[in-house]
Amino acid sequence: MNSRSGRAPAAPAPRRERIADAALTLLAERGMRGLTHRAVDEAAGLPQGSTSNLARTRAALLETAVQRLAEREAAVLTPHAMPEVPAEGSGTAPLPDDAVAAVAEALSLALHRYLSRHRQLLIARYELALEATRRPELRAVYDRAGRAFREPVVAMLAAAGSTETERHELGLIAWCDGVLFSCTAGGFHASVPTRDALRTSCTELLDGMLRR
């Protein structure tokens, strides 16, 4: 028991999480070439061979990293922190202005949290995205994980009045990805845009898409 606080020390993270988190850290700090089983063992503070026991091949290690990436990205936003957009036909459907404002609020919150608190996670994601273009088996895992972000965006667009959700989804996701990349690894990496600036830009984009 911790004699100062009177509480027992926190239990160590499960071994899978320690290994996967160490892999993501290495990807962000050293790139794909720095990701080896031995390096993950060292970064996780585990005995040599621990990573091989969990993920015997490099492909398995990469899949473990992608799955953990999806878990951690999902935790960036907790459900209660996201503005609710009532579904069409629910009896509480918002006016178009209200729905667009809710979408802009949700996305500006997500983007600002990523950029201000989770830049390492974004860099790891870019490393894995590039590797997925060369490994079909990783591509499938990566795309499956990405649907957790895309599906809520489609629902929000429909609630905001989009009648071409597939096309608008592409435009909106591409804008989000572009902001994240530009402000993490591109020409605007030196500063994080404010939440207000992100909200305004997203609103302008949605206004153009929905022709209000």
Buried (B, 14 or more C-beta within 10 A) or exposed (E): EEEEEEEEEEEEEEBEBBBBBBBBBBBBEBBBEBBBBEBBBBBBEBEEEBBBEBBEEBBBBBBBBBBBBBBBBEEBBEEEEBBEBBEEEEEEBBEBEBBBBBBBBBBBBBBBBBBEEBBBBBBBBBBBBEBBEEBEEBBEBBEEBBEEBBEBBBBBBBBBBBEEBEEBBEBBBEBBEEBBBEBBEEEBEEEBBEBEEBBBBBBEBBBEBBEE
